[in-house]
Amino acid sequence: MDLPHRALIHLVIMDSERMLLDSLSSNLSSEPDLSIVYADDDPQQGIRACLDTFPEVAIIDVELKGRDPFDIAAEIHSRQKKTRFLFLGRWASDISIEQALRVNAFGFLLKTEPFSILVDSIHRINRGDFCFSSEIENRVVYNRENHS
């Protein structure tokens, strides 16, 4: 029985933690419908990769060194609207969650999530869904309710 063909999802990954970056690149590359077009810690090259290749999803570390990760997403979004953003962090302050939402992030996951959650989130974000770690999602709902 043939499996249904899934369109290839192109990814850009920007993360300052080399071991995590290498692990993400290796593991995500082994997924049959995911293709890494750029994976490194250089913000300027990551922006260039997004502007040159129009990946469906950009995964950005909230602690990326060299430039504010939310400014990176805002710059990319101002120049092309195809790429959707998924932020990763070891923690998530209310400020970082708010900044992610302000730059139209489709997701924010804690780095403690299982790899399967990341893969599922990439697919869901590619379909237009929002994906947040449960701890973050609860805070997003709470913030929205208190600002209504």
N, C-alpha and C positions, 0 to 999 in steps of 0.2 A: 504494500500500500504506500503510495507516494504521499509525503507530507506536503501541506500547502506551502507554496513559495512565499517567503517573507522578504520584503524589500530590505536592502542593506541600510543600516542606520550608521551614519558617519559620526564619529566622536572626536572632540578635542578635549584633552585633559590637561589641566594646569594645577600642579600640586608641588609644594616646597619640600615635602617629605619624600626623599629619593626612594627609600625602600617601599613605601606605599605606592608611589608612582609606578615603579617597575612592576610591582605585584598587580596593580590594577591593569596596566597595559598588557601584561602577559595573560592574565585571566580573561579580560574582556576580549582580547584578540582571539581567544579560543572559542568564543561564541560564534556560531555560524552566520548570524545576521548582523554582527557588529564589526565595524571597521574603524581602527584608530588612524586618524589623519595627522594627529599631532599629540605628543605627550612629553611635557617638559615643565620646567619651573620658570621659564622666561616669559613674563607677561607680554612684552612687546611682540615676541614671536607667536605667542598664543593668539593675540589679537589679529596679527597678520594671517595666521592659519585660518581663523574664522572668517575673515574678510575674503580670503582667496578661495576657500573650499566650501563655504556655506554648510557646515556640519549641522545635522539635525539637533544634536545635543552637545553642549559644552559643559564639562564637569569642572568646577572651580573650587579650590580650597579656600575657605574663608580666612585662612591665615597665610595666604600666598605672600611671599616676600617680594619687594620691589615696587609694588603698586597695589592700591586698594582693590580688592576683588570685585567690589560692587561698582566701582568706577570703570573697571574693565568691561563688565557686563553692560553698563550703561553706554559706553562708547560703541561696543559692538552693536547693540540694539539700535543705536541712533543711525548706524550706517547700513545695517541689513536686519531684516525682521525674521528671517527663516530660523535662525538658531534659537533654541530654547535652553534655559540655564538651570543646572542642577548644582547647588552648592553642597559641599561636604565640610564637616567640621568636627573637631573633637568635643566641642561644646557649642552651645547656641544661646547667646544672650538675647534679650528682647530687642536690643538695638540691632544686632546682626540679622535677626529674623525680619524686623521692620525694613532694614536696608534691602534685604533680598526681595521682599515683596514690592518695594518701591521700584526695583529694576526689572519687574515682571518675571521673577523666578518662577519656574514651574515646579521646583522641588528644593528641599533642604533636608539632607540626611546626616545623621550623626555617624562618625566613622566606626562606631561600635556595632552598627547594623551588620547582619550577615551579608555575604556577597550576593546571595540569591535575591535579597531585597533590592540591592543596587541594580542588578540586571532587570528585575521586574520594573523598577522605577524608570529606567531608561526606556523600556518599551512603552510604558504607560505615558510618559512625558512625550514621546514621539507621536502618540495618538492624541495628544492634547490634554491629557489628564494632569492633575496636580498630585505631587507625591511628597509627603513630609514624614519624618520619623514621628511616631505616636506622641512622644514628649513635645515635639515642636508643634504638631497639629493641634494638640490640646491648648497650647499657648496662643496659637493663631486664632482659634475660635474664641478664646477668652478675650484677647485684644480686640477682635472685631466687635464682640458683644459690648465691651466697655466703651467703644468709640462710636457706637451707633447713636 
